[in-house]
Amino acid sequence: MKKENVKDRIILAASELFYFDGYNQTGINKIIEKAEVSKDSMYRHFRSKEAIAVVYLEQRHKAWITDMTNYLSVRPEGQERVIAIFDYLNHWLSQVDYRGCGFQNIITDIPKNQNSIKEVVRKCKDDMHRFTLDELNKASSESMDTKEISNEIMVLIEGAIMLSQIQKANWPLIAAKKACERLLK
């Protein structure tokens, strides 16, 4: 079995700490300790905790989108796939004990000046929005305003994730799915 390199160990350690403990609650020394690397090695690969967070978010987004699209691939394109996003969210959030979205968690936990993190979060959420819009456009009728509906679905998605985290339950996801179905009728 190949041992992870220093950079990968840092990212892996920081990813777990940022997601489960929070960004502000995770100091550089905690990352160094968990990754079992020296401070010198850590700074050779990353200039700051913010730089580590950017890589964490980019990797998390790529893995999450891949997992979601694989999960949804068995559903017909268009509206059915959009509605099934809520099934995926239920599947995913139950696996992490409703810990919530790493992007929502970090954006509420960062200092004001951490703009590179804000940019990555915005880009990742825009990608999800674009995915939803693209799926709606695949099966839309002339009378459907897919842009406006995709905006409303994104609010349902983000709100359901946050409320399921607060409630530690899946009922917000079930309710949001029903709202999405009514929206697409």
RAURMO-V701746 format. One record per residue. N is the residue number from 1. RES is the residue in one small letter. PSI is psi as a letter, one per 20 degrees, with the letter a starting at -180 (NA if undefined). Layout:
# RAURMO-V701746
[[N & RES & PSI] [N & RES & PSI]]
This chain:
# RAURMO-V701746
[[1 & m & p] [2 & k & p] [3 & k & p] [4 & e & q] [5 & n & r] [6 & v & g] [7 & k & g] [8 & d & h] [9 & r & h] [10 & i & g] [11 & i & g] [12 & l & g] [13 & a & g] [14 & a & h] [15 & s & g] [16 & e & g] [17 & l & g] [18 & f & g] [19 & y & g] [20 & f & h] [21 & d & h] [22 & g & q] [23 & y & g] [24 & n & h] [25 & q & i] [26 & t & o] [27 & g & r] [28 & i & g] [29 & n & h] [30 & k & g] [31 & i & g] [32 & i & g] [33 & e & g] [34 & k & h] [35 & a & i] [36 & e & l] [37 & v & r] [38 & s & q] [39 & k & h] [40 & d & g] [41 & s & g] [42 & m & g] [43 & y & i] [44 & r & h] [45 & h & h] [46 & f & p] [47 & r & i] [48 & s & r] [49 & k & h] [50 & e & g] [51 & a & h] [52 & i & g] [53 & a & h] [54 & v & g] [55 & v & g] [56 & y & g] [57 & l & g] [58 & e & g] [59 & q & h] [60 & r & g] [61 & h & g] [62 & k & g] [63 & a & g] [64 & w & g] [65 & i & g] [66 & t & g] [67 & d & g] [68 & m & g] [69 & t & h] [70 & n & g] [71 & y & g] [72 & l & i] [73 & s & h] [74 & v & i] [75 & r & q] [76 & p & q] [77 & e & q] [78 & g & b] [79 & q & h] [80 & e & h] [81 & r & h] [82 & v & g] [83 & i & h] [84 & a & i] [85 & i & h] [86 & f & h] [87 & d & g] [88 & y & g] [89 & l & g] [90 & n & g] [91 & h & g] [92 & w & g] [93 & l & h] [94 & s & h] [95 & q & h] [96 & v & k] [97 & d & l] [98 & y & k] [99 & r & h] [100 & g & a] [101 & c & p] [102 & g & h] [103 & f & g] [104 & q & g] [105 & n & g] [106 & i & h] [107 & i & h] [108 & t & i] [109 & d & j] [110 & i & q] [111 & p & q] [112 & k & h] [113 & n & j] [114 & q & m] [115 & n & h] [116 & s & h] [117 & i & g] [118 & k & g] [119 & e & g] [120 & v & g] [121 & v & g] [122 & r & g] [123 & k & g] [124 & c & g] [125 & k & h] [126 & d & h] [127 & d & g] [128 & m & g] [129 & h & g] [130 & r & g] [131 & f & g] [132 & t & g] [133 & l & g] [134 & d & g] [135 & e & g] [136 & l & h] [137 & n & h] [138 & k & h] [139 & a & k] [140 & s & q] [141 & s & r] [142 & e & h] [143 & s & i] [144 & m & p] [145 & d & n] [146 & t & h] [147 & k & g] [148 & e & g] [149 & i & h] [150 & s & h] [151 & n & g] [152 & e & h] [153 & i & h] [154 & m & h] [155 & v & g] [156 & l & g] [157 & i & g] [158 & e & g] [159 & g & g] [160 & a & h] [161 & i & g] [162 & m & g] [163 & l & h] [164 & s & h] [165 & q & g] [166 & i & g] [167 & q & i] [168 & k & l] [169 & a & r] [170 & n & i] [171 & w & h] [172 & p & h] [173 & l & h] [174 & i & g] [175 & a & g] [176 & a & h] [177 & k & g] [178 & k & g] [179 & a & g] [180 & c & g] [181 & e & g] [182 & r & h] [183 & l & h] [184 & l & i] [185 & k & NA]]
